[in-house]
């Protein structure tokens, strides 16, 4: 059995424990097994642990390059493994949302309202007034086609599509340079997201801001090069090079992905 002492001190202990169980299954049955969908923080912690194991190998995939939620395929180290072994499916949820706009939480809520667990669903990509496309485990496609019939007040038709039919908008990256008195989260994030510092302080205090996919509720949190700041609906901000000016202020390069 794979060692369980690797679980000590983990934030997502239960998730990683289930992955070790899947790893044991892959070893014992000589088969490739897939995990549930993992959120970004779960994925980071899980891959850090699994990378320490020489008996198994793994690969992550969520259906497209920028996917946030991904599944892991796990196999013995001496067996072939590629992206095609990560079992995924997609459905198109079509309706006329011109007069009743639906958001990501609306579509996700409707899907979970059919009785499906969150970890069985990947990314939900909203297509504006036309509906959305949803990535999920293949075993649930027929169930969703049958039971997902309405989102908000809008009747919808749900059908299976190929992953190649996903309409993914390429991310737009904007480079930003700012000079700040400190590397505090509220200072850097307000400059990067183009909002007032007081508004950013409120977002941080209300637990709407993630740094490296972890909740940070302290505005004074000190950032460093490589940190990723995320706010739902506003994109992501990556901290680039940091230098000190002659006046002992910090010149920070930021990349905002929208």
Protein Blocks (a to p, Z undefined) as FASTA:
>chain_A
ZZfklmgopaklmlmmmmmmmmmmmmmnopacddddddfklmmmmmmmmmmpmkbccddd
ehiaklmbdcdddddfkbccdfklpccddddddddfklmccdfklmmmmmmmnopafklp
ccdddehjnopaddddfklmmmmmmmmmbghjbccddddddfklpccddddddddddddf
bfcfklmmmmmnopafklmmmmmmnopaceehiacfbfklccdehiacddehiapadddd
ddddfkopacddddddZZ
